[in-house]
């Protein structure tokens, strides 16, 4: 498997050298890689700050446009899923805070109770106009600044305009120069999750064959942990979709790739759900010393190999036709039930069949076709019914 290692397998897992107490080489490498990943975002923020300062000072004639570069930096540091909303909130929050602060200073002067009153009124007004947390916090912060640092005549308006300039610059940069890694991240996460599915299935096979209770329990914990990774993939995909929509200069290839991963979210989520049930039943079978036919364990092994194959093809953007055929072959084998198999073993077999459908869809097959390739059998509908051999002529559709 090319990626998707277990949690903890990453450069710099040990942050400090236990003997010398300084940063270990692995940790420095990890931080260097992190810096490289965020370099373009840092460059965007720096350029935004410089352009916002120039526009507010040289174009608008403001002598000290502090809020212009600050607003640009804050806005460019936001994720794509919330950039537009938060840019608007930031601008409105600054305006509300400055208005309330300026009003109180000119009417009541500056002092402790004025600060308390300004913060309460500004933040409350921000909530009443329907703003989120960013708007509310900015209203309170800007009101405090205006109360403690008394603005000169006309400065309140200039500060609000500075914030508008900073937000506008940030929006233009976000649209014209998106972070390309944002659109590439969903595929990387999806590939990693499919790799972890293959790992979990492989560990399940080993726990069944060796009757290893400790490994079975650890594998179940690993399988349950995949749910949070699915949620992270969902968030990364939403962010990439927003980035593709906002950035007109983003290439069509990247847009199509984001759409592809978005379509894979559903079947991958279902595959992880079915995987959890499979691993849980395998763990129970090992714990209760239940008989699990070797053919069932082999099915799980083949499912692990299919997941690993899909991972490799997704990573390298190659055809998944071969993986589809392997999964269909596995589906045919999974129609056979062993007469001595217990409940947990039968659930494992049933979950293999369900996961085959999910992986077929993940490999590009339409859902209706995938279900047709893994048909419901009489034995599955009625566990007491005798097993009927599969008709070879009708298995492949």
N, C-alpha and C positions, 0 to 999 in steps of 0.2 A: 504494500500500500504506500502510496506516494505522500499522503498527508493524513491529517486526522488523528494524530497521536493522542495518547491518553493525557488527561490533565496532569500537569506537573512535568511533562516532557517538553521543556522549552529552554532556550539558552538563558542562563542567569538565574536558575531556580534558587541558587544560594546567593543571597544579596551580599552578605559580608563574609570575608574570610574568617573562620572561627579562631585562627591562631593570631594573625596580624591585626584583625579587626578593621581592615580596609575593604574597599569595594573589590569583589572577586572579578577575575577577567570575564567570566560568563555573564555577570550582571552588567558589566560595562558594554559588552557586545549587544546584550538585549536592549540597553538604553540607546545605543547607537542605531540599532535597527528601528527603534521607536522614533528617534529623531528623523531618520530618513523617511519614514512613513508620513510624518507630520510636516516635513520641510515645506511642501507646497502650501499648506495651510498657513504656516508661519510667514511665508513670503507674501501671501495674499493679505494677511493682517497688516504687515509692514507697509505694503504699497497702499492699502486703504487708508492707513493713518496718515501717510505722507500726502496723498492726494486730497484727503478731507481737510487737512491743515492748510494746504495751498489754496483750495477753493474758498474756504471761509475767510482766510486772511487777505489773499490777493484779489479775489473776485468780489467778495462782499465787503472788504475793508475792515474786518473785525481785528482789533489789535492783538487779542489773546484768545483765540478760538479753542479753548481747552476741550469743550465737549465734542467738537467735530472729530478729532482723531480717536478719542475714547469711545464714542458711539460706534465708529467704524470697526474698531478692534472687537468690541463686544458683539456686534452683529455678525461679523465674519467668523467668530468663534462658535456660532450656533450651528446646530445640525440643520440639514436641508428640510427636514420634516416640519420645522418650526421657524425657519428664518423669516418668512414674510410676516407671519403673525407677530413674532417677537420684535421685529424691526418696527412695526407699527406700534406695538405696546411700549417699546422703549421711547419712541418719539412722543407719543401721547403722555406717557408717564412723566417725562421731563417737562412737558408743557404744563401739566396739571400741578406738579410740584413747584415749578417756578412761579406760576400764577398765585398759588396759595401763599407761598413764602413771601413773595414780593408784597402781596396785599397786607399780610400781618406785619411785616417790617415797617411799612409806611404808616400803618394805623396804630400799632401798639409797640413798636420798637423791637429790640432783640433781647432775649433773656431765656431763662430756664423754662418758664411756663409757656412762653411763645413757641419754643422748640417743640414741647409736648403737644401743644394745640395744633401746630402746623402739621406734624406727623400724623396725628389722629385724623384731622380734617382731610388732608391730601390723600392718605391711604384709603379712607372711607369713601371719598369721592371716586377714586379709581375703581373700587369695587362696585359702586353704584352704576358706573357707566359700562359695566360688564367686562372689565379688564381682568387679565390673568395675574399670576404671581409676579411676573416681570414688570407689568404696568404698576401694580401696587407698590412694589419695592422701589421702583424708580421714582414714583411720586413722593414717597417718604424721604428718599435720599436727597433728591433735588430740593425739596422744601427745606430740609435741614441745612443744606449748603447755602441757600439763599438767606436763611435766618441767621446763620453764624457768620457768614461772609457777606456783609451788606453790599448789594449790587448798586453800582452807580446808575445815574439816569440813562435809561435806554438799554442797559446791559441785559435786562431780563429777556427782552425780545431777541437780542443778538445771541444769547445763549440758546434759546429755543431754536433759532435758525441754524446755529452750529450743530445741534443734534440732528436737525433735518438733513443738513449737508452730509454729516457722517453716515446717517442711515441710507441716504440716496447713493452715496459712493459705494457703500457695502453691497447694496442691492445690485448695482451695475457690475461690480467685480464678480459677485456670486453668479450672475447670469452669463457673463462673458468668459469667465475663467473658472469653471467648476473644478472641484477636486476629483480627478479621474479615479483615484482609489475608492471614492465613494460608490461609484458604479461598478467597480470590480469586486468590492468586498462581498456582496451577496453570493457570487459564485464561489469564492474562496470558502465562505462559511458553509455553503451547501455541500461542497466537496468534502470538507472536513467532517460534517455530520454523517454523510454516507459512509465515510471511512470508519467512523466510530460505530456505526451500525454493524459493519462487517467485523470489527473487533469484538463487539459484544456477542455476536453470533458465534464467532470462533471460540471465545472464552466459554460460552455456554456448551459448545460441543465438548471441550476439554473437561468441564465439570461433570457432564453426563457420563463420559467415557471413563473417567477416573473416580467417579463418585466423590468428588471433592466438594465438601459442604462449604468450606471457607471461600473457595473460588466462586461457587454458585452464589453465595450471599454478596460477595464483592461485585460480581457481574450484574446482579439485580440493582445494586446501588448505582452502578455506572449507567445502566439502562434508564433508570429514573432521572438521572441527571441530564439526559438528553432533552428533556422537556424545556429546560431553561435555555438550552442552545437553540432550540426551534424558535423560541420567543426572540432571542437575539437576532436570528436570521430574519424573522418577520420584521423587526425594527430596521435592520440594515437594508432590507428590500424596500421598505416604505421610504426610507431616506434616499435610496438610490433612484426610486421612481420619481420622487420630488425633484431631485437633482437633474434628472433627464428632462423633466418637464420645464424646469426653469432655465436650463442652459441651451440656448439656440445653437451654439457652436459645437455642442457635443456630437460626436460622430454617430451615424446611424447604427454602426456595429455595436456600440455601447448601449444604445437604446434598446436594440433587439435583444441583447444579452440580458438586460435588466428584465425585460418582459418575459424572457424564457425562464429565468429563475423564479419570477413571480408565479408562473404557472406550475412550477415544481413544488411550491410551498405546500399545497394541499396534500398531494400524495406522499410527500416526505413526512409531513405531520402524521398522517394516518399510519405510515410504515413504522414510525417511532412508537405510536400508541399500541399497535399490534405487537411490536417487539417487546414492549414492557410486559404484556400478558404472556407471551411465549416464555420469556426469561423467568417470570414469576412461577409459572407452572413447572418449568424445568427445575427451578430451585426447590419447589415442593416435592417433586419426584425424587430428587437426590436426598432431601431431608427425610422423607418417609421411606426411603429405600424401595421406591416403586419400580417395577419392571418397565423399562423403556426399550422398545425394539431397536436393534442396531440400525435398521433401515430408517427409523425416524431420526436418529442422531445423524445419519448420513444426509438426510434431507436438510437438516439445519446447517450442516457443513457446506452443502451445495448452495444454500441460500446465502451463506457468508461469502462464498466465492463469487456469486452473482453480484452481491453488493459491492465487493471490491472491484469487480470488472466495471460496474457502472461508475464508481468513483473515478477510476482511471480515465474512462471515456469522457466524463464530464470535465475533468481537469484539462484534458488535451483537446476538447472540442471534436472528438471523433465519433463515428457512427456507432449507435447502440443496437443495431440490428442483431448482432451476434448474441448480445446479452438477452435480448427478447426471446430468442429461440431457446437458449439455455433455461430460461425461466419457464417457458411453456413445457419443456421436457420435464422439468421438476414438478410442474403442476400435474402432469399425467401420472407420475409416480406417486404423488401424494393422495391419489384416489383410493389406494389400497390400504386397508385397515388390518392390523395384526390382531388375531383373536385373543391374545393374552395381554394386550395393551390396557393399562389402567386409565382412569379419568384424566390425570395430568398429562399422560403420554398422548392421549387423543386430543386434548386441548392444544398441545404443542404441534401436533400434525395439522389441526385445523388452522392454527395461527400461521403456520408455514404457508398454507394455501392463501390466507388473507393477505399476508405480506407479499406473496408473489404478485397478486393483483396490484398492490401499491407500487411495487418495483417495476412492473410492466408499464404502468402509467408514467412513472418516473423516467423510464427509458424511452418515452415518446409514444407509447401505444394509447389510442383512445380508450377511455374507461369502458365503454360498452364492448369493445373488442377484447379488452383484457378480461372482463368478466366472462365473455363467451369462451375464451381460451381456458378459463378455470371454472368450469360449470359446477353448479351444485349437484351432488350425487344423492341417490336414494339413501345411501348409508349415512350421509351427513344429516339428512332431514329426519331420519328415523334410526337412532343408534341401535335398535333391536333388530333391524332388518338384516338379512344375510347379505354378505358382500358379493357384488356382482362384478365380474371382470369387465374392464373397459373395452369397448369396441375400438380397435386400432384405426378403423376407417373414419371414425367420427371424432377422434381426439383432437386433431389439429385444426378443425374447422376449414 
